[in-house]
């Protein structure tokens, strides 16, 4: 039995252990809200510009793609691309002993500023990128910086748990999806048992989410789409869409990996700059040929498909979203596939639903199923995909259809490629830094 002084000391230790997570969670939410507002504002300005003057995309895309790539190449190479592989890599190489820790290469103060600048440059030019991956890397960097600032007398706080918690808090603040953040931490960022970090993750997700809601209100990213009851035969339609969207997600990721390999193989800044310029010009051609739906993260497409009275999904929308996001990601600048995966899946689901002639409410289920399937194809995290879309729409009646779409996409994507995109990119990042010590499966299980 603890004496009074022992109880007081124990409570003090618990409070001191919790404080870093709370400070980092509030900071993450504030940064995520500001990041989101600026991202959306710049995207809307670019969309209005290109809608009014379509040919301007041949100026805005090359200039901003090159500027974003230059920021990354000049100041922080690890601030390019998605941000999620960097966070996974940092978790893999993190060590609670400073002399062995390699996570600082993927998460640090410089990365925060370069990542924000590079991402905003891309979205200002219309790049088909999402804000979620960059926010996750920024959130992980915030948590790592807070950990590094702890004084020597502070109770020991695991660096790796801080990084995993940062990813969960970042996703919660970015999407207003606290459950999605928790599941993402378990499914994507670590193979450890949840018992090792459940308190840290839960408290950070709650604080980060509540702070974001305090600033933005209790919003839903995709509102409340109307859904209709479906019968057993409908599941065959959803199966076809899920298989196609899941396969498209895998192939899109493989295309980005191939183009990234080509870019990295080019020697010299000039050749890489030419490659980025070619990606930007190809992206501009995609936008000019397929329309402004190819611009940005694709939230306008999802909004139209889910809420317009009579949406007319087209092949141009689907092609523009898919190829536009591949070219934007292949440039190696800021931002990548997480957000665009949702709009690409929505375009595929909407297109198939239009071809099959389903009712309006059933079309929405196919749109949401396509989103879930495409995201699963990219991340290979079916539970995260289903939970995120469920929380975005508050449509609990569709949970079985979402889980079904994620399951089909997971089966198809594993048949095409056994290793997910983020894991392949993470391995590539770690291999690019000599001397990093990657955690083993045995260490993760301890």
N, C-alpha and C positions, 0 to 999 in steps of 0.2 A: 504494500500500500504506500502511495506517494505522500510525503509530508507536504505541508503547505508551501514551503519554499521550493520544493521539487516540482510541485504542480505549476507554480508560477514560472519557474524556469522552462518547463516543458511548453507551456502556452506561449511564452516569449519566443522559443525556438520555432514553434509552428507558425507564429505570426511573421517572424523574420524569413522563414522559408517561403511563405505565400506572397510576401510583399513584392519581390521581383517580378513574379508572374502578373500581379495586379497592375503594377506600373507599366510593364511592357504591353499588357492588354489594352489599357486606356490609350497609350501612345499609338499602338497599331490601329485602333479604331479611328482616332483622329486623322492619322495619315491616310487610311483607307478611304474615309469620307471625302477628304480634300482631293485625293487622287481620283476618285470616282466622279466627283462634280466637274473637275477640270477635263477629264477624259470625255465625259458625255458632252460637255460644252464644245470642245474642239471638234468632236465627231459631228455634231449638229451643224456647226459652221461650215465644215468641209462639205457635208452632204448638200447644204443649201447652195454653196458655191458651184459644185459640180453639176447639180440639177439645173441651175440657171445657165452655166457655161461648161458644157461637157468636155470641150477640148482642153480646158485648163488642167485636167488630170495629167496631161503630158508634161506639165510644168511642175505641179505640186508634188506628184509622186516621186519623180527623180530627185528633186531637191531635198525633200524630207527623208527619203530612204537613205540617200548618201549622207545627210547630216546625222541621222540616227546611227548609221554604221560607223561614221567617223567618231562620234562620241564614245561608242563602245570600244572600238579598236584603239583609240588614243588613250582613254582614261581607265577603262576597266573591262577587259574582254569577257569576264564572267557575268557581266550585266546584259549580255545579248541573249537572244532566244527566248524561251518560254519563262524560265524562272523556277518552274517545278522541278526539272532535273537537277538544277543547282541545289535546291533545298534537300532533295533526296540524297545527293552526293555529299552535302555537308553533314547530314545525319549519319551517313555511312562512315565517314572518316573522322567524325567528332571523337574526341577523347577528353576525359575530365582532367587529364594532366596537360598543362599548357604546352609543354615541350613536345608532346606528341600530337597535338591538335592541328588538324588541317582544314577545319571548317571555315577558318577566316578567309581562305582563298575564294570561297563561294558566297560568303555572307559577311559584309563589313559596311562601315559608314560610307565609303566612297561608292560602293555599289548602290546604296540607297539613292544617292543624288544622280548618278549616271543612269540608273534604271528608270527613274522618273523622267529625266530629260529625254532619254532615247525613246521611251514609249510615247510620250506626248508628241515628240517630233513625228513619229510614225502615224499616229492617229490624226494629227493636223494635216497630213498629206493624203488621208483616206485609206491608209493601210488596213487590210483585213485582219486585224489582230484583236485580242481580248485583253481585258485589264486584270483578269483573275490571276494568271501566272505571275506577272510582275508584282502584284500585291502580295502574293505568297512569298516571293523572294525578299521583298521589302520587309514584310512582317518577320520572317526568319532573321533578317539582319538586325531588326530592332531588338528582338529577343536576345540575340547573341551579344549585341552592344551592351544591353542592360546587364547581362551575365558578366561581361568583362569588367564593368564598372563596379562590381561588388567589391567591397574592401576585404582585406585578408581575414579580419575577425568574423566575417559573416558565416553563418552555417553553410556547409557545403551544399551547393545546388548543382545537379547534374546538367552539364552543358547540352548533352544530347537530348535530354527530356525538354529542355528549354527550346531547342530548335524544332522538335516535333510539335510542341505546344504552339509555337509561333505560326507554323503552317496551318494548324487547326483554327487558331484565332483569326488569321488573315482571311481564310476562306469564309468563316462566319461573318466577318465584317464586309467582305466583298459582295457576297450574295444574299446576306441576311438569312443564312441557312445554318443555324447552330448545330443541328443534328448532322448535316452534311459535313461540317468541319470535324466533328468527332469521328464519324465513320471514315472520312478521308485520312485522318491521322492513323487510324488502325489499319486501313486497307492499303494505302498507298505509301505512306511515309515510313512505316516500320513494320517489322514482323514480330515485335515483342508482344508479350501479353499485356492487355489493357491495364491490368492491376498495377503495373510498374509506373504508370503515369496518368491514371484516370483522374485523380484529384486536380493535378496541374492543368490537364486539358479541359476538364469540365469548368473549372473556375475561370480560366482564361477565355474560353468560348463564351461563357455567360457575360463576363464583364465587357469583352470586346463587342459582342452583339448588342448589349444594352446601351453601350455608349453610342454605337452607330445608330440605333433606333432613337435615342434621345436627340440626336442631331438631325436625322432624316425622317423620323416618324416610323411607325410599324408598317413599312411598305412591303409589298410583294413585287419582286422584279418583273414577273410576267402577269400580274393581276389575277383575275378569276375567270378563266376561259369557260365557256358553256360546254358541258359534256352531256352526251345522251347514253342511254342504256344500250348495251351491245349483246348480241347473241353468240353462241359457240362458233358459228361460221365466220364471224368477224375475226376470230383469232388467226385464221389462215391468212387473211389480208395483212394483219399485223405481223405475222411471221415473215411474210415475204418482204415487207418494208424493213423489219429489223435485220434480216439477213443482208439485204442490200446496203443499208446504212452502216451496219457493223463492218462489212467488207470495205466500204468506201472509207471508213475511219482508219482502218488498218493500212489501206493502200495510200491514203493521204499522208499518214505518218511515214511510211516507207519512202514516198516521194521526197518528203522534206529531208529525211536522213540521207538520201542519195545526193540531193543538191547541196546539202551541208557538207558532205564529204568532198564534193567537187570544189566547193568554195575554199575549204580548208587546205586542199591540195595545191591551190594556186600560190606560188611564191611571189612575195612582194606586194606592197600596199596598192600599187597601181593596178595590177591584175585583179585583185580582190575588189577594188573600187569599180572596175569595169563590170565585173560580175554582178555587183549590187545594182549598178545602173541598168544592166540588161534585165534584171528581175523587176526593177521599177517600171521600165518601159513595157515589159510584157504584162505587168499588172495593169498599167494604164490602158493597154489594148483590150484586156479582159473587161475593164470597167466600161470602156467606150463601146465594146461590142455587145455586152450583156446587160448594161444599165447600172444605175447607182446602187442597186441592192447588193452589189459586190463590195461596196465600201464599208469600212469600219467593222465593228464587232458583229453586226447583223441583227441588233435588237429591233430595228425598224421592220425588218422582214418578219421576225417572230411576232411582233405586235400586229402586223397586218394579217398574217395567216391565222392568228388565233382570235382576232377581234373584229376584223372587217366583216360587213354583212355578207358579202359575196366575193371572197378572195378568189383570184385566178392564178394559182401556182403555175409556173412555167419552167421549161427546161433551162431557159436562160438564167433564171434565179438560182437554180441548183448548180449549174456549171459555174456561174460567176462566184458563188460562195465557196465552192470547193477549190477551184483553181486560183482564185484570188487569195485565199488563206495560205495555200501552199507556196505561192510566189512571195507573199509577204514574209512568211516564216523563213523561207530559204535565204533571204537577204542577210540573215544573221544579226539584224538590228533588234530593237526592243519589242517585246510582245510576241504572242504565238498562238497556239491552237486551242486552248481550253474554251474560251468564249466562242470563237468561230465554229467550233465543233457543234455547238448547240444550234446555231443558225443553219449550218450545212445539213444537219439532221432534220431540222424543221422543213427545209426546202425539199429534201427527199421525201419525207413523210407527206407533205402537202401535195407534191407532184403525183405520187402514187395514189393518194386519196382522190385527187381530181380525176385521174384516169379511171379509177374504179367507180366513180360516181357515187361516193358515199354521202350521207346526210351531213349537215353542217356540224352538229355536235360530235358525230363520229369522226369527221375530218380532224377535229381538234385532238382526239385521242391518237390518231395516226401521226399528227404533227409532234405531239409530246413523245410518242413512242420512237419516232425517228430521231428526235433529239437525244433521248436516253441511249439508243442503240449506237449512234455515231460517237457519242462521248465515251461509251464503253469500249468501242473499237480503238479509240486513241489511248485511253487510260488503262484499260483492262481492269477497271474497278467498278463492277456492276452495282454493288450496293450504294456506293457513293453517287453514281449517276442517277439512280432511281430516287434516292433520298433528296438530292439537290433539286431535281425537277419537281418532286412532290412539294417541297418547301417553297419553291418559287411561285407555285400556282395555288397552293392550298386545296388541291383537288384530291382528297383522300380516296374518293371513290375510284380513282384510276390507278391505285397503287398496284393491284394485281397485273394490270396491263403493262405498267412501267417495269415491274420486276420480270415479267415475261419477255418484254423487248430486250431488257438487259441480259437475260439468260441466253436468248437466241444469239444476240450479238457477241456475247462472250464465247460461245461455242464456235461460231463462225470465225471470229478473229483469232482464236487459238489454233484453229485448223490452218489458217493462212500463215501465221507467224507466232511461234511459241513465246516470244519475248515481247513485252509491250514497248511502245515508243519511248516512254519516259525512262524506262530502264536502259534501253540501248543508248539513249542520249546521255544518261548519267554515267554509264561505263565509259563513253567517249570523253566526257569531261574529266573524269578521274584519271584516265590514261594520258590526258594531255598535260598533267602536272606530275613531274617526276618525284618519286619519293613518298607519295601519299600512302598511308596505311589504311586500307579498307577493313571495316569490321567484318568478322566472319559470322557464319550462321550460328556457331557455337556461342560466341559472345552475345549475340542477340537473344539467344534462348536463356541465358543466365539471368 
